[in-house]
Every structure is written in structure tokens, then in C-alpha cells.
């Protein structure tokens, strides 16, 4: 009995990674092999967490709810929780629109028991980035209201078509929430509308946030430091698995041409729909722009939803960047490095004894190192070996056309 009690861990020790026990010296008294193995497992875990063959939502509609209560002035994240969140959100928004060019994003803040929408859903990153910079001078008062924020986001999300992926990302720094009614009913309403709610806590895990994330199919986590905060945000860049109730539908899109110079004076000095509500009349008239192929309304940048006819306006590169989510690259096969002289097909780095694992593409049979394997799956989305093989590219193109 005494031995069993000694083997028991304290509650605060359970689940804690004792990395110092994994570091062992090799035959030469060196620690490099153990350290490299720990780094390898940490990097590889990100690849294995994603399930293959899952259906992803390409046209995402995401609302970020940012806590602006008094708790965001705490300095456990430097310089403050709020300023740290703003900086990381700027990077997140840039990466979000780069990886999801035909998606839309909006921002809601909550403070003093109220919720305020500062950015409507938009497909252009400039507007939310500018609104985030303007928030640096905001005041932090009172408590947040989780229910008011969720209902404000739900008013817009529930009006979206059934094929749209509806998401809410809550960044919560407070340990309390002041709600006017039963928040349980709000959570059930979000679940029935197919809205996926995820939470990133900056202080501790809140039971109501955990319940909301579980019921709506979202994710819940609490950050440890600024680097962990960035990892939690980055996890929401890639589209989540689409809900089973998500309908497959054809979406009408327009590919406008860029009008640098128009043949008539009226067209060249047309009112830009992006600046139609600006108080300065001189900014409403712009010469360059994109003309909607359906109603000939002029817009400054793409992607955007035409204010004249509601048509989604995109360019061919925007659609091409979303293509890899339809046909993602399969995970490479992990094999033990036998020590034979070889090099990575992508970066031409020669494998050494520290490279215990190598990764082989099952289609082209080319071998890659860990860093290239992660870069291919997270950024490039194309296997260099398959891309340089004409036979494989021809088969892939043929299969893609048949699927379309």
C-alpha cells in the first residue's frame, strides 16, 4: 500500500510533460539527439492532429469577439493583455485572409455589460486592421457580456445561406460575465443555427465557455504565455471540418476586370461603391477600380461583395488559393532513417544521424526532411516531387476535373 501511494502523482502534476526525464545522454555523452527528438515530436504533432479526408468549409464567416473589460489591463501578458491581443490579432487577420481569400471576418467588442460591433463582415483585411488600430485608445470599463456579444453576432450569422461556414472566436480575459437573460438558451440557439463557437481564455477556464464550445463543436483553451496565445490563434487560420448539416450549393461569383482608363468620362469618374458613404466628396470619385460584371458598379479592391447587386467579386488567384482545401495533400509516410547517404528532395539538405525520421510521399516516392514536410503541408500545399512529375500532375488534373 505504501508503494502505491508513493507512485501516485499530485493532481497538479497529472498531464504535465516532464521533458527533463526524456533528455538522455547518448553513447558519446551528448544531449543533441534527445533534444532533436523532443522538437521532432512537437512539430509532428501539429500534422497528426488534423484528420485526413474531412470536409472543410471554404467560405468562412468569422466574428471575433474581443473582451475590452477592466481585466484586459492586467500585465501578465506584456505589455498588457489587450495590447498583446491586438498585436497578435493583426498577424492573425493577415494570415486568415491569405489562407482564406473568399472568406469574411468581423469584430465585436464587449465591455461595461454591453456589446458593440466595430467591423461588419468584410472580405478585405484593411477595414478590420484599421479598426483594431483605432482600439488602442479605447477605455476599459466594467464587465463583459457574453450573451449580448453572442446574440449580436448571431443576428448576422443566422441570415447567411446554408452553405456558409459560421464561426465565432471569443477572446476572454475576464472571469465573469454579466448577462441579461438565460445564456443557455442563447447557446442552444447558436447550436441549432450551426454556429461554431471557440474560446481562447487569457486567465482561466470558465465553465460556461467550455459548455458553449463543446455544444457548438468549437475549441476551448487557456493560454500560458504570448507564444502559446499565438499558437492558439494560428490554429483557427485553417478552416475547421464542416458541419454535417452544411449544404453543398453552387455559389455565383463575378470576376471583374480592372478599369484603369475608361472610354467615357462618366465611367472613368464613377462613384466608388466602397467610398460612397464617405463625408469627403473628393474621395468618392476614383479613376482606377474593378467593375462588377453584373451591374457595372465600381469597387476599389477585391475580394468584396458588390453593394449594388450583392454578387461576390473575386479574382482568379483568390479562388486558386482556396483550391488546396478541396484536395489537401495526404500526410507523408514516416520512415526510420537507415543512415544511408541521402538528401531532402526539396531543400537538398543531407540527412545526418540526428535525422531519425524521414518522410516519403506515397505518390512520387520522394524523401523530405521534417522542416520541408511541415512547410509543404502548412504553406506550400503542393508536393514538389509530384509537381515536377508530368504523369502524376496529369492524373491529378484529370481527377480534379472529374470531381468538379
C-alpha positions as CSV (number, residue, x, y, z in Angstrom):
1,X,0.0,0.0,0.0
2,X,2.8,2.4,0.9
3,X,4.5,1.8,-2.5
4,X,1.2,2.5,-4.4
5,X,0.8,5.8,-2.5
6,X,4.3,6.9,-3.4
7,X,3.7,6.2,-7.1
8,X,0.6,8.4,-7.1
9,X,1.0,11.9,-8.6
10,X,-0.4,15.0,-7.2
11,X,-3.4,16.4,-9.1
12,X,-1.4,19.4,-10.3
13,X,1.2,17.1,-11.7
14,X,-1.1,14.9,-13.8
15,X,-0.9,15.7,-17.5
16,X,2.3,17.7,-17.0
17,X,5.0,16.9,-19.5
18,X,8.2,16.0,-17.7
19,X,10.5,16.8,-20.5
20,X,13.6,16.6,-18.4
21,X,13.1,12.9,-18.0
22,X,13.1,12.4,-21.8
23,X,16.5,14.0,-22.1
24,X,19.1,11.3,-22.0
25,X,22.8,11.2,-23.0
26,X,23.9,9.2,-25.9
27,X,27.0,6.9,-26.1
28,X,29.2,10.0,-26.5
29,X,27.6,11.9,-23.6
30,X,25.8,14.3,-25.9
31,X,22.2,15.6,-25.5
32,X,21.6,16.7,-29.0
33,X,19.8,13.5,-30.1
34,X,17.3,13.7,-27.2
35,X,16.6,17.4,-27.8
36,X,16.1,16.9,-31.5
37,X,13.7,14.0,-30.8
38,X,11.6,16.3,-28.5
39,X,11.5,19.0,-31.2
40,X,10.5,16.4,-33.8
41,X,7.6,15.2,-31.7
42,X,6.3,18.7,-31.1
43,X,6.4,19.6,-34.7
44,X,4.9,16.4,-36.0
45,X,2.0,16.6,-33.5
46,X,0.6,19.5,-35.4
47,X,0.4,17.4,-38.6
48,X,-1.2,14.4,-37.0
49,X,-3.9,16.4,-35.2
50,X,-5.6,17.2,-38.5
51,X,-7.8,14.4,-39.8
52,X,-7.4,13.4,-43.4
53,X,-10.5,13.3,-45.6
54,X,-12.5,15.7,-43.5
55,X,-14.8,18.1,-45.4
56,X,-13.7,21.7,-44.8
57,X,-15.7,24.9,-45.1
58,X,-14.2,27.2,-47.7
59,X,-16.5,30.2,-47.5
60,X,-16.0,31.1,-43.8
61,X,-17.8,33.9,-41.9
62,X,-16.0,34.5,-38.7
63,X,-16.8,37.0,-35.9
64,X,-14.0,37.8,-33.4
65,X,-15.4,38.8,-30.0
66,X,-12.8,40.7,-28.1
67,X,-13.1,41.4,-24.3
68,X,-12.5,45.1,-23.5
69,X,-13.3,45.0,-19.8
70,X,-11.1,46.1,-16.9
71,X,-9.5,42.6,-16.8
72,X,-7.7,43.3,-20.1
73,X,-5.4,45.8,-18.4
74,X,-3.7,43.1,-16.4
75,X,0.0,42.8,-17.2
76,X,0.5,39.0,-17.1
77,X,0.8,39.2,-20.9
78,X,3.2,42.1,-21.8
79,X,2.7,45.0,-22.0
80,X,-1.0,44.3,-21.2
81,X,-3.4,41.6,-22.1
82,X,-5.3,43.9,-24.5
83,X,-2.2,45.2,-26.3
84,X,-0.8,41.7,-26.7
85,X,-4.1,40.5,-28.1
86,X,-4.2,43.4,-30.6
87,X,-0.7,42.7,-31.9
88,X,-1.4,39.0,-32.3
89,X,-4.8,39.7,-33.9
90,X,-3.2,41.9,-36.6
91,X,-1.0,39.0,-37.6
92,X,-3.9,36.6,-37.4
93,X,-6.1,38.7,-39.7
94,X,-3.4,39.0,-42.4
95,X,-2.8,35.2,-42.3
96,X,-6.5,34.5,-42.2
97,X,-7.3,36.4,-45.4
98,X,-4.2,35.0,-47.1
99,X,-5.2,31.4,-46.4
100,X,-9.0,32.1,-46.8
101,X,-9.3,34.7,-49.6
102,X,-13.0,34.2,-50.2
103,X,-14.0,34.3,-46.5
104,X,-15.3,37.2,-44.4
105,X,-14.4,38.5,-40.9
106,X,-15.9,40.9,-38.4
107,X,-15.0,42.3,-35.0
108,X,-17.2,42.8,-31.9
109,X,-16.0,44.2,-28.6
110,X,-17.7,43.8,-25.2
111,X,-17.3,46.0,-22.1
112,X,-19.5,47.6,-19.5
113,X,-22.1,44.8,-19.8
114,X,-22.7,45.7,-23.5
115,X,-21.5,44.6,-26.9
116,X,-20.5,46.8,-29.8
117,X,-19.9,45.8,-33.4
118,X,-16.9,47.8,-34.7
119,X,-16.4,45.9,-38.0
120,X,-19.1,44.3,-40.1
121,X,-18.3,41.1,-42.0
122,X,-15.9,42.0,-44.8
123,X,-13.7,40.2,-47.3
124,X,-11.0,42.8,-47.2
125,X,-8.4,42.9,-44.3
126,X,-7.8,46.6,-44.4
127,X,-11.0,47.6,-42.6
128,X,-10.6,45.3,-39.6
129,X,-6.9,46.1,-39.3
130,X,-7.7,49.8,-39.2
131,X,-10.4,49.3,-36.6
132,X,-8.0,47.4,-34.4
133,X,-5.5,50.2,-34.5
134,X,-8.3,52.6,-33.5
135,X,-9.0,50.4,-30.5
136,X,-5.6,51.3,-28.9
137,X,-7.1,54.4,-27.4
138,X,-10.3,52.7,-26.1
139,X,-11.3,52.7,-22.5
140,X,-11.7,49.6,-20.4
141,X,-14.7,49.7,-18.1
142,X,-16.9,47.2,-16.3
143,X,-17.5,43.6,-17.1
144,X,-18.1,41.9,-20.4
145,X,-21.4,40.4,-21.5
146,X,-21.0,37.1,-23.2
147,X,-24.7,36.7,-24.0
148,X,-25.1,40.2,-25.6
149,X,-22.0,39.6,-27.7
150,X,-23.2,36.2,-29.0
151,X,-26.6,37.5,-29.8
152,X,-25.2,40.5,-31.7
153,X,-23.0,38.1,-33.8
154,X,-25.9,35.7,-34.3
155,X,-28.1,38.3,-35.8
156,X,-25.9,38.5,-38.8
157,X,-24.7,34.9,-39.0
158,X,-28.2,33.4,-39.0
159,X,-29.1,35.4,-42.1
160,X,-26.3,33.7,-44.1
161,X,-27.1,31.0,-46.6
162,X,-26.9,27.3,-45.5
163,X,-23.6,26.6,-47.4
164,X,-21.7,29.3,-45.4
165,X,-19.5,28.2,-42.6
166,X,-20.5,30.3,-39.5
167,X,-17.9,30.8,-36.7
168,X,-17.4,32.8,-33.6
169,X,-14.0,33.2,-31.9
170,X,-14.2,34.6,-28.3
171,X,-11.0,36.1,-26.7
172,X,-11.9,36.3,-23.0
173,X,-9.8,37.9,-20.3
174,X,-12.4,38.3,-17.6
175,X,-13.5,35.6,-15.1
176,X,-17.1,36.9,-15.0
177,X,-19.8,37.8,-17.4
178,X,-22.9,40.0,-16.9
179,X,-25.8,38.7,-19.0
180,X,-29.4,39.9,-19.1
181,X,-31.1,36.5,-19.6
182,X,-30.5,32.8,-19.8
183,X,-27.3,32.3,-21.7
184,X,-28.1,28.6,-22.0
185,X,-30.9,29.4,-24.4
186,X,-28.5,31.5,-26.5
187,X,-26.1,28.6,-26.7
188,X,-28.8,26.2,-27.9
189,X,-29.9,28.8,-30.5
190,X,-26.3,29.0,-31.8
191,X,-26.2,25.2,-32.0
192,X,-29.4,24.9,-33.9
193,X,-28.2,27.6,-36.4
194,X,-24.9,25.7,-37.0
195,X,-22.7,28.4,-35.5
196,X,-19.3,27.1,-34.3
197,X,-18.1,28.9,-31.1
198,X,-14.5,28.7,-30.0
199,X,-12.9,30.3,-26.9
200,X,-9.4,31.5,-26.1
201,X,-9.1,32.3,-22.4
202,X,-6.5,34.6,-21.1
203,X,-7.0,34.0,-17.4
204,X,-8.6,30.6,-16.6
205,X,-11.1,28.1,-17.9
206,X,-14.7,29.3,-17.5
207,X,-17.3,26.5,-17.2
208,X,-19.9,28.4,-19.4
209,X,-17.3,28.9,-22.1
210,X,-16.4,25.3,-22.0
211,X,-20.0,24.2,-22.3
212,X,-20.5,26.6,-25.2
213,X,-17.5,25.3,-27.1
214,X,-18.5,21.6,-26.5
215,X,-22.1,22.1,-27.5
216,X,-21.4,24.0,-30.7
217,X,-18.4,21.9,-31.8
218,X,-15.8,24.5,-31.2
219,X,-12.5,24.5,-29.3
220,X,-11.6,25.9,-25.9
221,X,-8.2,26.6,-24.5
222,X,-6.4,28.8,-22.0
223,X,-3.1,30.5,-22.9
224,X,0.1,30.1,-20.9
225,X,2.1,33.0,-22.5
226,X,2.2,35.1,-25.6
227,X,3.8,32.4,-27.7
228,X,1.1,29.9,-26.6
229,X,-1.5,32.6,-27.4
230,X,-0.2,32.9,-30.9
231,X,-0.4,29.1,-31.4
232,X,-4.0,29.1,-30.3
233,X,-4.8,31.9,-32.8
234,X,-2.9,30.2,-35.6
235,X,-4.9,27.0,-35.1
236,X,-8.0,29.0,-36.3
237,X,-6.5,30.1,-39.6
238,X,-7.2,26.8,-41.3
239,X,-10.9,26.0,-41.9
240,X,-12.5,23.7,-39.4
241,X,-14.2,20.5,-40.5
242,X,-17.6,21.5,-42.0
243,X,-20.7,20.6,-40.1
244,X,-22.6,17.6,-41.4
245,X,-25.7,19.7,-41.9
246,X,-23.8,22.1,-44.2
247,X,-25.4,22.1,-47.6
248,X,-23.5,21.8,-50.9
249,X,-24.6,24.5,-53.2
250,X,-23.4,26.4,-56.3
251,X,-22.3,30.0,-55.4
252,X,-22.5,32.6,-58.1
253,X,-19.3,34.7,-58.3
254,X,-18.1,37.5,-60.6
255,X,-14.6,38.1,-61.9
256,X,-14.4,41.8,-62.7
257,X,-11.8,43.4,-64.9
258,X,-9.6,46.3,-63.8
259,X,-10.6,49.5,-65.5
260,X,-7.5,51.8,-65.5
261,X,-8.9,54.1,-68.1
262,X,-12.5,54.2,-69.4
263,X,-13.6,55.3,-72.8
264,X,-16.1,57.7,-71.4
265,X,-15.7,60.4,-68.8
266,X,-18.8,59.3,-66.9
267,X,-17.4,55.8,-66.4
268,X,-13.9,57.0,-65.5
269,X,-15.3,59.3,-62.8
270,X,-17.9,56.9,-61.5
271,X,-18.6,56.8,-57.8
272,X,-16.7,54.1,-56.0
273,X,-19.1,52.0,-54.0
274,X,-16.5,51.4,-51.3
275,X,-16.4,55.2,-50.5
276,X,-20.0,56.1,-51.3
277,X,-20.7,56.8,-47.6
278,X,-17.6,58.9,-47.0
279,X,-18.3,62.5,-46.0
280,X,-15.5,63.8,-48.2
281,X,-16.9,64.1,-51.7
282,X,-13.5,64.1,-53.4
283,X,-12.8,60.6,-52.1
284,X,-16.0,59.2,-53.6
285,X,-14.7,59.5,-57.2
286,X,-11.8,57.3,-58.2
287,X,-10.4,56.6,-61.7
288,X,-9.0,53.0,-61.2
289,X,-11.2,50.3,-59.9
290,X,-12.9,47.0,-60.6
291,X,-16.2,46.9,-62.5
292,X,-18.8,44.4,-61.4
293,X,-19.7,42.3,-64.5
294,X,-23.4,42.2,-63.5
295,X,-24.2,45.8,-62.6
296,X,-21.0,47.7,-63.6
297,X,-20.6,49.2,-60.1
298,X,-17.0,50.2,-59.3
299,X,-15.0,48.9,-56.3
300,X,-11.5,49.7,-55.2
301,X,-10.3,46.3,-54.2
302,X,-11.1,42.6,-54.2
303,X,-12.5,40.4,-52.8
304,X,-15.7,42.2,-52.0
305,X,-19.4,41.8,-52.1
306,X,-20.9,44.1,-54.6
307,X,-23.0,46.8,-52.9
308,X,-25.1,47.2,-56.0
309,X,-26.3,43.7,-56.7
310,X,-24.8,41.6,-53.9
311,X,-22.6,39.5,-56.2
312,X,-19.4,38.1,-54.7
313,X,-16.5,39.6,-56.6
314,X,-13.1,37.8,-56.6
315,X,-10.1,37.3,-58.8
316,X,-8.8,34.1,-60.1
317,X,-5.8,34.0,-57.7
318,X,-8.2,34.3,-54.7
319,X,-10.1,31.3,-55.9
320,X,-6.9,29.3,-56.6
321,X,-5.6,29.9,-53.1
322,X,-8.7,28.2,-51.7
323,X,-8.4,25.2,-54.1
324,X,-6.0,23.3,-51.8
325,X,-8.6,22.9,-49.2
326,X,-10.7,20.9,-51.6
327,X,-7.9,18.5,-52.3
328,X,-5.4,18.6,-49.4
329,X,-2.1,16.8,-49.6
330,X,-2.0,13.5,-47.7
331,X,0.3,13.0,-44.8
332,X,3.7,11.8,-45.9
333,X,4.8,8.3,-44.7
334,X,7.1,8.5,-41.7
335,X,10.1,6.1,-42.0
336,X,13.2,5.4,-40.0
337,X,16.4,6.9,-41.3
338,X,18.8,4.0,-42.0
339,X,21.9,6.1,-42.2
340,X,22.4,5.8,-46.0
341,X,23.7,8.9,-47.7
342,X,20.7,10.8,-49.0
343,X,19.3,14.3,-49.1
344,X,16.0,16.1,-48.9
345,X,14.3,16.4,-52.3
346,X,13.1,19.9,-51.6
347,X,15.9,21.7,-49.7
348,X,18.8,19.3,-50.7
349,X,19.9,19.1,-47.1
350,X,22.0,16.0,-46.5
351,X,20.5,13.7,-43.8
352,X,22.7,13.1,-40.8
353,X,22.4,10.9,-37.7
354,X,20.2,13.4,-35.9
355,X,17.6,13.0,-38.5
356,X,16.0,9.8,-37.0
357,X,12.9,10.2,-39.2
358,X,12.4,11.0,-42.9
359,X,9.1,11.5,-44.8
360,X,8.2,9.9,-48.1
361,X,5.5,11.0,-50.4
362,X,3.5,7.9,-51.3
363,X,2.8,9.2,-54.9
364,X,6.2,10.3,-56.1
365,X,8.3,8.3,-53.6
366,X,10.5,11.4,-52.9
367,X,12.0,11.8,-49.5
368,X,11.8,15.0,-47.4
369,X,13.1,16.3,-44.1
370,X,10.8,17.4,-41.2
371,X,11.0,21.1,-41.9
372,X,10.1,20.7,-45.6
373,X,7.3,18.3,-44.7
374,X,5.7,20.9,-42.4
375,X,6.3,23.7,-44.9
376,X,4.7,21.7,-47.7
377,X,1.5,20.9,-45.7
378,X,1.1,24.3,-44.0
379,X,2.2,26.8,-46.6
380,X,3.0,25.4,-50.0
381,X,0.1,22.8,-50.2
382,X,1.9,21.2,-53.2
383,X,4.4,18.3,-53.2
384,X,7.5,19.4,-55.2
385,X,8.1,15.8,-56.3
386,X,4.6,15.4,-57.6
387,X,4.6,18.9,-59.2
388,X,7.7,18.0,-61.2
389,X,6.3,14.6,-62.4
390,X,4.2,15.1,-65.6
391,X,2.4,11.8,-65.2
392,X,1.3,12.5,-61.6
393,X,0.2,16.0,-62.5
394,X,-1.8,14.8,-65.5
395,X,-3.7,12.2,-63.3
396,X,-4.3,14.8,-60.6
397,X,-5.7,17.3,-63.1
398,X,-8.0,14.6,-64.6
399,X,-9.3,13.5,-61.2
400,X,-9.9,17.1,-60.2
401,X,-11.9,17.8,-63.3
402,X,-14.0,14.7,-62.8
403,X,-14.7,15.7,-59.1
404,X,-15.7,19.2,-60.2
